């Protein structure tokens, strides 16, 4: 197991600060890591700063605690955080609402309510009522000393006052209503967590992997955690795919409904990408493992869910703060009422008219419901903050390739600059060199060669040069294939003779792949990327959802960029861009006061995704883009961007409606109780009924126009 590096940068008797290498991983969530580290014996509290790669521990000073901390920091892995046992980590997905709500309180309180009606002896009535109310009174007292004034404290006080007044009917009725209300509230919240946990698919325990033993290829069963990048994983019909990767052999029908929401099985063949958690229905595949362990799509989904369960949006924090502020108001009105009326019944009634439950519970339940609903549609939203930010977006910036366009290039022309080489031979040479390279350009070339009757040409080992191209040898002569910069600047191949022909193709908006052979420019292959059929329609839908400005970024020449922008109805276009330009454009728009969402899919899109208020990565995007995005799409459909925006808008509208209803209705109940219009029993029914109604409204969630 690899070890993490850490450096102790500061130490006082009860405080330690470390620089920690694991915090540089994209998939680490600060809240989850904090909760994990707080479980170390002797640790009082932990503060994690991911940007600074720093962790501060407040501890009970002793050498054993320090040793435990440093051992944990050294050996901790992302997998540990994602698969921690419940007793070790309260934030673990499997622990959230894992303990089902119990009916015991409801049964106890209801039994006392019924029994009290048939008991004639006052002492017996008092005994039964007190026994039934004691758990609530104890809990309320403990909460008062631990957390101060809370809604639970007020409710316990209301029941206690009724017992003190010997109003056993009111005490038992109120207790029964409160227990029933709490049970329904807990059940509702539990259900909202279950909706999220459904998205965290169980891990595949074992898988078949192709190994070489005694010079022969054999298939052996290994544990999935033992699979390494580059392994060939063999998956047969009925099995769940355990890794993210590319198909190197076989054809199959893959059901992706668990990951993308698409019910129809998808045909997959060599070169296609598959993701973990999907099920192979028919056929047999050999998959080159690109992402394994904590880096697979399934594990990233778990991480997204854990982040969403931890994260609070500003509206959620606002609701919590308001609820806390209103507790003293309720208590103050109860005290004032007693001073004026000396009526304990009225006091008991006022103490139950509390805002806290509905304010604190309805908002997170609404967020969780939306995250769950989006997840089932192949839209992974990284927490409540992302929903709130997306609802406020007024400007969408699209990186053209792979978002507004399909991202699937097609060979449209082959030009040979050497009379001894035909177009077919040039294409075969390129395809032979590129066929083991899973890049959109390479896949397009191989596909075109096969359509024309591909004849493989023997070559030596291929060298992949990142962001440039490939290099090999054929019959002792060097072959270089890739960008113009790679051939002309790095390999010093002369382009001057063919500049006019090349510029003509570029002016027509074609993407060119350059082929060099024996230090000469052998030819070019022109490729084109089609605009998605629903791109224009999706842009129009975004405008109806309140988006005021649509921007397109592209490396295309200006003429071609403007043609595409005009066809799609884009407001503003930036062309001939370098990858580094995207983030600066996003920042400039934010400086102008716009709330910006950036939609992209490439490795060079990561800075722009981070810079935007909301980053959205497309399904075929690079994994660093998915890791840095606030919203990650698992289905290759630009309409999913619209759906995400619509869900965000409607969720915030639902939350605002619930917020206003909570304040309005509970204020009415509180006023009625203050002026003696409602008895404690009536107040309990109205208050709990309102809370339950709002929670059910939240878990029902929002609907989109699909």
N, C-alpha and C positions, 0 to 999 in steps of 0.2 A: 504493500500500500504506500502511495506517495505521501510525503510529509509536507505540511504547510510551513511556511516561514513566518516568524513573528519576532518583533523586537520590542522589548520593554523600554518605553521612552520617558516614563515618569513614574515615580513611586513615593507615596507618603505612608504613614502608619496604617491607614485604612483605605487607601485608594491606589489603584494600579491603572496604567494606561499603556496599551500595546498598539503597534502598527501590525496589521494582519493581512497576509497575502490572499487568503481565501475571499476577502471582500472585493477583490478585483474581478471575481467571477460574475458574469452577467445574471446568472440565475439565483444568486443569493438574495433573499429578502431580509431586510433589517429586523422586522418585527418577529419573524420566525426564529432568526438567529438569537435575538435578545431573549425570547422565551426559553430557548434551549439552554443558553448559558446561565440563566437565572436559577436553573435547577442544580447547579454545582453546589455541593455542601460548602457553607461558609460565605457564599456570595449573597450580599444584601440586595444589590441592584446592579443593572448593566445598562450602559448607554452605547449604542452602535452608531457610528457615522460612516456610511458606506463611501461617500465621496472622498473622505479623508483616509479611508481604509483604517479607521481607528476604533478601538474598543476601550471603554472606561469601566472598571469594576470597582464597586464599593464593597468592601469585604470586612469580615471579622479577622483581624490580622493573625495568621499563623502559617507556618511553613507548609503544612499539609494542604491548606486551601490554595496557596500559590502553586504548589506542585500539581494539584488537580486541574487548576485553570490552564496551566501551560501544557499539560499532557493532552487536555481536551482540544486546545487550539492547534496542537501539532497534528492530531490524528483525525480531526473532524472532516467529514466529506459532505458534499451536497446530498448524496444518497442517505446519509445519516439523518439529515434534516427532513427529508421527504418520507422516511420510513420509521421515524421514532415511535417507540411504544408509548401508549397513552399515559402510563404512570410517570414517564420521563418528561413528557412535553405536552402541556395543556393545549397547545395550539395545533397539535396534530389533527389532520383531517378526520381520522377515524375516531377522534375524541370529541370533536365538536358535536354537541347535543347527542352524544352516544348513549347517555343514560336517559332512557325514555321517561317522559313525565309519568308520575305516579298518581293513581286515583285515591290513595289512602287518606289524604287530607279531606277530599270531598266526601268520602264515605264516613269518616269520623264526624265531620261537622254536620252532615245530613242526618246521621243516626241520632245525634244529640238533639237536633231540631225536632225530629219525629218523637223521640222518647220523652222530651220535655213536655209535650202536649198531653201525655197520658199520666204524668207524675203529679200527684197532688201535694206531696210534702215539699215545702220550700227548701229545706236543707238538701234534700235529694236533688231537687232542680239545680240548686247552686253547685252541687258536686259534679253533676253530669255536664253542666254548661262550662264550668271552670276546667274540667278535665279535657273537654273538646277544644277549648280555646287556648290551653296552656302552650302547645307547640308554637302557635302564632305569637303569643305574648313573649315567649322566650326568644324567638327569632327576632322580633321587633326590638327587644331590649338589647340583644347582642349587636344588632345593626346600628342602634343609636350610639353605642360606645365605640364601635369600630368605624362608622362612616358618617355619624352625625344625623341630622334630620333628613330622612328619606321618605318616599311614599309608603314603604313597608312600615316604618315607625308610626306614621300617621294612622294607617289602617289598624295597627295593633292597639294604638291608643283609643281608637273609636270603639273597638270590641271591649277593651278593658273598662272604659267608662260605662258601657251598657251593663257589664257584669257588676260593676260597683253600684250602679243604680238599681240592681236587681231586676232589670228589664231583660229577662232571660230570652224572651221571644226575639227581641231586637238583637241581642248578642249572638244567638244561634243562627238567626236568619242572615245577619251580616257576615258572620264567620263562614257559613255555607256558601253565600254568594261570592265572597272573596276567594275561597278555596276553589270553587268552580271556575271563576274568572281566571285565576292563576293557572289552573290546569289547562284551560283552553288556550291561554296565551302561550304557555310553554309548549303545548302541542303544535301551535301555529309556527312558532319560531323553530321548533325541532323539524317541522316539515320543510321549512325554507332551507335549513341546512342540509336536509336529506336530498333536496332537489339539486343542490350543488355537489354533494358527494356522489350522486349518480354519474357525474361527468368524470370522476376520477376512476377510470377503469382499473380493474385488478391487474397486477403485473402477470405476464406470462412467466411461469416458473422455470421452464426448460425449453430448449430449442435444438433443432438439428443444424449442425455446422459441418461444412466440407473441410476435411483435413487431409494432409498428405502423410501417409504412413507407409514406410518401406517402399517409397517411390510410387505409391499408388494413391489415388484420391478415394477417400472413404468418408462416409457420413456418420458422425458421432453425436450423441446427445450430450449437451453441456448445460449448466445453469446459465440463465440469461445474464447474470452479473459477470460471467466469465467471458462473454462475447467481447471482442475487441474491434476497433475500427479497422476495416479492411477485410474482416472475415466474410466468407461466403455463407450466408444463412439459407437453409433449404426449408421452404414452407409448402405443405401439401394442403389439399382441399379440406375445409372444416377447421383449419388452424388459424389462430390469431397471429398476425405479423408482430414480432417482438422488437424490431429495430426500425429506424428510418434509413432508407437507402435507395439505391437504383437497381433495377432488374438487369441482370447480366445474361440470364437464360430463362426461357419459358414464356408461356402465354397463360393468362388467367383472368378470371372474373373476380373482382375484389369489392366487397361490400364496405363502403366507407361511411355508412349512416351514423355510426358511433362518433365519428370525428368531424364530419362535414354537414350532417343533416340531410345528405342526398340519399334518398331511399333506393334508387336504382343502382344495381351493381355496375361497376365501371370496368371495361376491358383494359387490361394492362399487358404491356409487352416489353421487350428489351429496350432499355434506355429510359423507360418511365420511372417516375419516383413513387415510392410507396411509403406510408407512414405507420408507425406502431399503433396498435389498438384496432386496426382495421382487420376484417376477416376475409380470408381467401375462400370463396365459395366453390369455384371450379378451377381445375388446372393444377399446375405445380410450378413454383418459381425458385430461382436461385437469386439471392439479393446480396449485393455488395453493401456491407454495413457502413453507413456514413456517420450515423449518430447512435450511440448506445448508452445504456445506463441512465443517468440523470439528464442527459442531453436529448433523449427521445421526445417526440411530441407528447406521448402519454404522460411522461414525468413533468414536462413543462406545463401541461394542463393542471396537474396536481399543484404545481407551484403557483400558477395563476389563482387557483381556488383558495389556497392557503393565504395568498396575498389579499384576496378579496374579503376573506373572513376577518382579517386583521385590520384592514384599512378603513378609516373613517373619513368621509367627505366633510367639507365645511358646513353643509346644511345639516348633516348628522350631528356634528359638534355643536352647531347652533341649537338644535332641538334638545340635546342633552343639557347644555348650559341653561336654556330657558326652563326646562323641567326642574333643574336644581334650584333655580332662582325663585320658582313659584311655590316650592315647598314651604319656605318661611311665610309667604303671603297667606297660604291656607292656614297655617298654624296661627298667624297673627289675627286673622278673621275669627278663628275659633276662640282665641283668648278674649278678643274684643266683645264677641257675642256673649261669652259667659259673664264678663264684667257688666254688660248692659242688662242681660235677661236672667242670669243665674240659672240657665236652663241647660243641664248636662245633655239632654237628648238632642238639642240643637247643636251643641258642640260635637257630639258623636257623629251627627249627620254631616257637618262641615268638614270634619277630618277625613271623610271618605271621598270628598269631591276633589280629587287630586289629578293633576295633569300628567304626572310622570310616566306612567305605564305606556299610554298611547303615544306620547312624544318620543320616548326612548326606544320603543320596540317597533312601531310601524315603519319608521324610516329605514332601518337596516334590513327589515324583512322585504321591503319594496326593492331595495338594491339587489339583495340576494336573488329574489325572484327573477329580476331582469337578467342578471349574470347567468343564471341557470337557463333561462329561455334562450338567450343569445348563444350559449354554449351548445345547446341542442341544435341550433341552426348553423353551427360551424363558425361562430364568431366568439373568440375568446377575449373578454374584457377584463383588464387587470385592475379590478377593484372599483369601489364607489367613487373615488376621486376622478377616475377616467370617465365614468358616466356623467358626472357633473360637468367636467371640463368639456366633453363632447357636446353636451346640450348648449353650451355657451358659444360654440364655434360659429363664426360668421364668415370665415374665409377657408376654402379648401384649396390646397396646393397639391397638384398631381405630378409626379414624375412620369412622363409619358409612357416609356417602355415597360410593359408588363402590368400596367394599371389601366390606362385608357386604351392601350393596345393589348393584343393577346399574349405577347411575349414569346410566341411560337414563330420563329423565323422560317421563311420559305426561300429556297433558292429560285431566283427568277431569271438569272442570266449567268453564263459562264464564258469568260473571254480568255482565250489563249493568245499570248504575245509571241509564241514561238511556233513556226510552221511545222516543226517536227512533232509537236504535241497537239493532238485533237482535244476538243472540249471534253469528250468522254474520258480521255486519258488523264487530263488535268483534274477532273472531278474524282476519278478513281484514286489517283495519287493522294489527293487531299483526304478523301474518305478513309483510305487505308491507314493514314497517319492519325486521323482524328477519332477512329471508331471506338477507342477505349476511353474517350474523354467525354464526361457528362456535362457538357456546356451547351446552351441553346444553339450556338453557331455550329458546333460540331455535330449535334444531333440533326440539324437541318441539312447539313452536307451529306451525312450518311444516308438519311432518308431519300434525298434527291438521287444519290448514286444508285441505291437499290431500285428506285423507280425506273432508272435507265439501264438496268442490267449490270449491277456492280461486279467488277472483276478485281479481286484483291491483288495489290502489288506488294511484294515482299520488301520489308524495311527493317532496319536495325531498331534497337530499343529507343522509345520515344521519351524525350525530355520535355516536361511541362514547365513553362516559364510563366509564373503567376502574372495575370493582367497584361500579358504580351502575346503568348501563343505557344506553339509547339515546335520541336526541333528533332530531326532524325537524319538517317543516312540511307540512301538508295543507290546500290551499285557503287558505293564508295564516294558518292557525291552528297553534299549537305542539302537537306530540304528544310526550309523554314516557312512556317505558316502562321499568320496572325495579323497584328495591326500594322499600319503604315510606319508608325514610330519604331516598332520592333525591327522591321525589315530595313527601313531607310536609315535610321539613326544608329541603332545598335549593331545591325549586321552589315551596314555600309553598302547596301544594294542600291544601284543607280535607278532613280525613277524618272529622270528628266525626259527620256524619249517618249514616255507614255502619259505625261502630265495632262495633256488636253483630253485624252480618252477618260482618264480617271476623274478629272474635274467635271466632265459632262455627266458621268454617272452620279457623282455626289450632288450636283445641282438638281438632279431629278429625284433626290431624296432617298437614294439607294444606300444600303449599308454594304460596305465592301470588305471582303476577306482577301488578303494578299498572299500569293504563293510564290516563294523564291526557290530556285533550284540551281545549284552550282554557281552561287553568287550572282545570279541574274534574276530579274523579275519575270517569272514564267507566265503569270496571268492573274486575273482577279475573278472572284465569285461574288456576284451581287445578290444580296438578300433583302427581303422586305418583311415588315411586321404589320399585320392587318389591325385596323381599329376594331375594337370589340363592337359587336352588333348593338349592344345596349348602352354604350358609353354616353351617347347624346341624351338618351332617355333618362339615364341616371343623373346626369348633370341638371336636367330640367326638374327632376324630383327633389334634388338637393335645394334648388332655389325655392321650391314650394315649402320646404322645411325651414326656411328662414336664412339660408346661406346667401350672402350678398355679393360675394366675390369668388370667382373660380379662376385659378391660375394653373398654367401648364409649364413645366420645366422640361427641357430636352437638349440633347447634344446635337440635334439635327441642324442643318444649315437653315438660315433665317427664312428663306423662301418656302421650304417644305414645312417648317414649323408653323408658319402663318396659315398655310393651306389646311393643315390639320386642325388648328385652333378655330378657324372660320367654320369648318365642317361641323365641329363639335359645339360651337357656341360658347367658347371660352372667353372670359373677359380680358385676360392678360397672358402673354406668352413670353418666356425667356428662352432664347435659342443659343446654339453653339456654346453650351455651358461645359465647363470642366466639373468633375465630381465635387470638387471643393467649393464650388460656387453655390450649391444648393442650400447649405446651412446658413450662409450669410444672407441669402435672399429671404429665408424664413425669419431670421432674426430682425432684418430690416422691417418686415411687415409687422412683426410684434412691436417693434419700436414705434410704429405708426398707430398703435392702439388696437390692432386687430387681434382677434382670438383665432389662432391658426391651427388647422389640422393638416398634416403632411401625409400623403399616401405614396408609399414607395415599396420597392422589393429588392433592392440591391445592397451589396456590401457597402458601397460608397454612399448609401442613403442613411446609414446609421446616425451620422452627425445631425442631419436634418430632422430625423425622427425624434432625436433627443431634444433638439432646439425648439420644436413646435410645442404648442399647448397640448396637442394630442397627436401622437404618432400612430399611423395605421399601416401595418405590413400586409402585403398580398400573400396568397397561399404559396406561390412558387418562389417566394423571396428567399434571400440568403438568411441563414439562421441568426446571424448577428442583428439583422434587421428585425426579425421576430422577437429576439431577446430584448431589444431596446424599445419596442413599440408598446403603446398603451393598449392598443387593440390589434389582435393578430387574427387574420382570416384563415380558416382552414379549407375554404372552398374557393375555387378560382372563378369568382363572379363579382364584377364591380358593383352590382346591385346590393351586395352584402355591405358595402360602405354606406349606402343609403339606409339600409335596414338598421345598421348600428346607430346612425344619426337619429332615425325615427324612434328607436327604442329609448335612446338617451333623452330626447325631447319629451316623450310621453311619460317616462319614469319621473322626471323632475316635475312635470305637471301633476302627476298623481301624488307625489310627495308634498307638493305645495297645497294641493286640495286637502289631503289628510291633515296637514299642519294647521290650516285655517279651520277645518272642521273640529279638530281637537281643542283648539283654543276657544272657538266659539261655543261649542256644545258644553264643554266643561265649565266655561265661565257662567253659562246659564244655570247649570246644575249647582255650581258654587253659590250663585246669587240666590237661587231658590232655597238652598239649605240654610243660608245666612239669615234669610227673612222668615224661616220657619215653615216654608211651603212643603218641604220634603222631610219625611221621617228618615232615620238611619237606613231602614230597609229599602225604601224607595230610592234613596241616594245610591246605595250599593248596587241596586239593579240598574239604574240609569248609567252610573259610572262604568261598571263592568261591561254592560251591554254596548256602550259606545266604544270602549277599548277593543272588545272582541270584533265588533263590526269593522273598525278601521284596520285591524290586523288581517281579517279575512279579505278586505279590499286590497291590501298590500300584497298578500300572497297570491291573490288572483292575478295580480300584475297587469301588464299592459298588452294590448293587441296591436299588431302592425297590419297595414293594408297590403297583404300579400296575395 
